[in-house]
Amino acid sequence: MHFIDFVAGWVAGGLATVVGYPLDTIKVRIQTQHMYNGVWHCILSTYRREKVYGFYKGMTLPVLSVAICSSVCFGTYRNSLHFLCQFRHGSSALKPSRLDVFVAGCAAGTVEAMVFAPIDLIKIRQQNQTHPHQPYHGQSSHGLLTMPKYRGPIHCLITILKEEGTLGLYRGITALWLRDIPCFGLYFVAYSVFSEQLTPQGQHKPDWLGKLVAGGCAGTTYWILATPMDVMKSRMQMDGMGQQKYNGVLNCITQSFRQEGMRVFFKGLSLNCVRAFPVNGMTFAIYETLLVFLKKANLKD
């Protein structure tokens, strides 16, 4: 088993999460709340009411946990690819086909979703608490919570377990699988394609800038495809905070479409794409760089 891929993925995921977290908070609020007229209205409202703190609500757990998810994702992908090449071609040293990359990516998405679901649920519940960080004396806004239900990630976890049980932590897992299994397969295929295009002639891999661009393009591709199901996933995860509105993924899709039309499936798409490029660019660039470093250090030992 390739353990260094897990280590490189863990570091890369943690560092990249910090970069994109403020935009992720805005994206989640736009997708799950109906009080905002657009991206800038959401940003300004968040800042006026909650200051800078509002953009980083619930970040402590994701920085640590997304690093773990990234570790699981890259580790599973690399080991699955190794197995597929060994099984289909007789050697892991041979260049994998696009199908190999896609299947390994789907395997990574399947496993990653199992680890990510509870973490994402806690993050989204906290991000949607729109109470002020300090006493707020401005005009009250309809739909805003006057007092926070969750006092932190641990309190949020305990509350969900008490009110919704263990299965409550996996609310929206079906939508998450529908998002991540095919989209992670295409994510790694996209990175493979862009990497090849950006590799200078006579070299095997692109330089650091090439990895950054290839990762950014792969991340943008992922979110263009994943945003519709990401909206449904976020809504189902928020469903447990009040009266339950949806009784399944299909019901969530049909209700959302009837109430808001086709545009509902693309809420947060522009933010996802803006956030995806730097976050995924950094993720792949740091991952690939660390991988080379760890392989050299391993050979020395």
C-alpha positions in Angstrom: 0.0 0.0 0.0 1.2 3.5 -0.9 1.0 5.3 2.5 2.9 8.4 1.4 -0.1 9.4 -0.8 -2.3 9.5 2.3 0.3 11.8 4.0 0.7 14.1 1.0 -3.1 14.3 0.5 -3.6 15.2 4.2 -1.2 18.2 4.1 -2.4 19.4 0.7 -6.1 19.2 1.7 -5.7 21.1 5.0 -3.7 24.0 3.5 -6.1 24.3 0.5 -9.2 24.4 2.7 -8.1 27.6 4.5 -7.8 29.4 1.1 -11.4 28.6 -0.1 -13.4 28.5 3.2 -14.9 32.1 3.1 -16.3 31.5 -0.4 -17.6 28.1 0.7 -19.6 29.7 3.5 -21.2 32.2 1.1 -21.9 29.3 -1.3 -23.7 27.2 1.4 -25.8 30.2 2.5 -26.9 31.0 -1.0 -27.9 27.4 -1.7 -29.8 26.8 1.5 -31.3 30.2 2.5 -33.8 32.3 0.5 -33.0 35.7 2.1 -30.1 36.7 -0.2 -30.5 38.4 -3.7 -27.1 37.2 -4.9 -23.5 36.7 -4.1 -22.6 40.3 -3.2 -25.7 40.7 -1.1 -24.8 37.6 0.9 -21.2 38.8 1.3 -22.2 42.3 2.5 -25.0 40.9 4.8 -22.6 38.4 6.4 -19.9 41.0 7.0 -22.3 43.7 8.3 -23.9 41.3 10.8 -21.1 38.9 11.7 -17.9 40.7 10.5 -14.9 38.6 9.3 -15.7 35.8 11.8 -18.9 35.0 9.8 -16.9 33.8 6.8 -14.9 31.4 8.9 -17.7 29.8 11.0 -17.2 26.1 11.6 -13.7 26.2 10.0 -11.7 24.5 12.8 -13.2 21.1 12.2 -13.1 21.2 8.4 -9.4 22.3 8.3 -8.5 19.2 10.3 -11.1 16.8 8.9 -11.0 17.9 5.2 -7.3 17.2 5.4 -8.2 13.6 6.5 -10.8 13.4 3.7 -8.2 14.6 1.2 -5.8 12.0 2.6 -8.4 9.2 2.1 -9.3 10.5 -1.4 -5.8 10.6 -2.7 -4.6 7.5 -0.9 -7.6 5.5 -2.2 -7.2 6.8 -5.7 -3.5 6.0 -5.9 -3.9 2.5 -4.4 -6.9 1.8 -6.6 -5.0 2.9 -9.7 -2.1 0.7 -8.7 -4.4 -2.3 -8.3 -6.2 -1.7 -11.6 -3.0 -1.4 -13.5 -1.6 -4.5 -11.9 -4.9 -6.4 -12.6 -5.6 -5.2 -16.1 -2.1 -4.6 -17.6 0.0 -6.9 -15.5 2.2 -4.1 -14.1 1.6 -0.9 -12.1 4.5 0.7 -13.8 2.6 1.0 -17.1 0.7 4.2 -17.9 -2.9 3.9 -16.8 -5.7 4.3 -19.3 -8.4 7.0 -19.0 -10.8 4.2 -17.9 -8.4 3.2 -15.1 -8.1 6.8 -13.9 -11.9 7.2 -14.0 -12.7 4.0 -12.1 -10.0 4.8 -9.5 -11.5 8.2 -9.1 -15.0 6.8 -8.6 -13.5 4.5 -5.9 -11.9 7.5 -4.2 -15.2 9.4 -4.3 -17.1 6.4 -2.7 -14.8 6.0 0.2 -14.2 9.8 0.7 -18.0 10.4 0.9 -18.3 8.0 3.8 -15.7 9.9 5.8 -16.8 13.4 4.6 -20.6 13.1 5.2 -20.6 13.7 9.0 -17.9 16.4 8.8 -19.8 18.2 6.0 -23.1 18.1 7.8 -21.6 19.7 10.9 -19.9 22.4 8.8 -23.0 23.3 6.9 -25.2 23.4 10.0 -22.7 25.9 11.6 -22.3 27.9 8.4 -26.0 28.5 8.3 -26.1 29.9 11.8 -26.4 33.6 11.0 -26.3 35.0 14.5 -23.8 37.9 15.1 -20.4 37.1 16.6 -20.9 40.1 18.9 -24.2 41.8 20.1 -26.0 43.1 17.0 -27.9 46.4 17.3 -28.9 46.8 13.7 -32.2 46.1 12.0 -33.4 42.6 12.5 -33.6 40.4 9.4 -36.3 37.9 8.7 -35.2 34.3 8.9 -32.0 35.0 11.0 -31.4 33.0 14.2 -31.3 35.3 17.2 -29.4 32.7 19.2 -27.1 30.0 17.9 -28.4 26.4 18.2 -24.8 25.0 18.1 -22.0 26.5 20.2 -19.2 24.8 18.3 -18.4 21.7 16.2 -18.4 19.3 19.2 -21.6 20.7 20.6 -23.1 20.4 17.1 -22.0 16.8 16.8 -23.5 15.9 20.3 -26.8 17.7 19.5 -27.2 15.9 16.2 -26.6 12.5 17.8 -29.1 13.3 20.5 -31.8 14.7 18.3 -31.3 12.7 15.1 -29.3 9.6 16.1 -26.2 8.2 14.4 -28.0 8.1 11.0 -28.5 11.8 11.3 -24.8 12.4 10.7 -25.3 10.8 7.3 -28.2 12.9 6.3 -27.8 13.7 2.5 -25.3 10.8 2.0 -27.2 9.6 -1.1 -27.0 13.0 -2.7 -23.3 13.1 -1.7 -22.6 9.8 -3.4 -24.5 10.9 -6.5 -22.3 13.9 -6.6 -18.9 12.5 -5.6 -18.7 9.0 -7.3 -19.0 10.1 -10.9 -17.6 13.6 -10.4 -14.4 12.4 -8.7 -13.9 10.0 -11.5 -14.1 12.8 -14.0 -12.1 15.1 -11.7 -9.0 12.8 -11.9 -9.5 12.3 -15.6 -9.6 16.0 -16.1 -6.4 16.5 -14.1 -4.7 13.7 -16.1 -5.7 15.3 -19.4 -4.7 18.9 -18.5 -1.4 17.6 -17.0 -0.5 15.9 -20.3 -1.3 19.1 -22.2 0.8 21.2 -19.9 3.8 18.9 -19.7 6.8 20.3 -21.6 8.2 18.2 -24.5 10.7 15.7 -23.2 9.5 15.7 -19.6 7.2 13.2 -17.8 5.3 15.7 -15.7 4.4 19.4 -15.8 6.3 22.0 -13.7 4.8 23.5 -10.5 2.9 26.1 -12.4 1.5 23.5 -14.8 0.3 21.4 -11.8 -1.3 24.4 -10.3 -3.2 25.2 -13.6 -4.1 21.5 -14.3 -5.4 21.2 -10.7 -7.4 24.4 -11.0 -9.0 23.3 -14.3 -9.8 19.9 -12.9 -11.5 21.5 -9.8 -13.5 23.8 -12.0 -14.6 20.9 -14.2 -15.6 19.0 -11.0 -17.8 21.8 -9.7 -19.5 22.5 -13.0 -20.7 18.9 -13.0 -21.3 18.6 -9.2 -23.1 21.8 -8.3 -26.7 20.6 -9.1 -26.4 17.7 -6.7 -24.4 19.8 -4.3 -27.4 22.1 -3.8 -29.6 19.1 -3.1 -27.1 17.6 -0.7 -26.8 20.9 1.3 -30.6 21.3 1.5 -31.1 17.7 2.8 -28.4 18.3 5.4 -30.1 21.4 6.6 -33.4 19.6 6.7 -32.7 18.3 10.2 -32.5 21.8 11.8 -36.3 22.3 11.7 -39.4 20.7 10.4 -38.4 18.0 7.8 -39.3 19.1 4.3 -37.9 16.3 2.2 -38.3 12.6 2.4 -35.5 11.7 0.0 -33.2 12.9 -2.8 -35.9 12.7 -5.6 -38.4 14.5 -3.4 -35.8 17.3 -2.7 -35.1 17.6 -6.5 -38.8 17.8 -7.5 -39.8 20.2 -4.7 -36.8 22.5 -5.3 -37.6 22.5 -9.1 -41.3 23.3 -8.6 -40.6 26.2 -6.2 -37.5 27.8 -7.9 -37.3 26.4 -11.4 -34.2 25.2 -13.2 -32.0 27.9 -11.8 -32.0 26.3 -8.3 -29.6 23.6 -9.6 -27.0 26.2 -10.4 -27.1 28.2 -7.1 -23.5 28.9 -6.1 -22.0 27.7 -9.4 -20.1 30.9 -10.0 -18.7 30.8 -6.4 -17.9 27.1 -6.7 -15.9 27.8 -9.9 -14.1 30.9 -8.5 -13.2 28.9 -5.3 -12.4 25.7 -7.1 -9.5 27.0 -9.2 -7.1 28.2 -6.5 -8.1 25.5 -3.9 -7.7 22.6 -6.3 -4.7 24.1 -8.0 -3.0 24.4 -4.6 -4.2 20.9 -3.6 -2.6 19.2 -6.6 0.5 21.3 -6.7 1.2 20.7 -3.0 0.3 17.0 -3.2 2.5 16.3 -6.2 5.4 18.3 -4.7 5.2 16.6 -1.3 4.9 13.2 -3.1 8.2 13.7 -4.8 9.8 14.9 -1.6 8.5 12.0 0.4 9.6 9.4 -2.2 13.1 10.8 -2.2 13.2 10.8 1.7 11.9 7.2 1.6 14.6 6.1 -0.8 17.3 7.7 1.4 16.0 5.7 4.4 
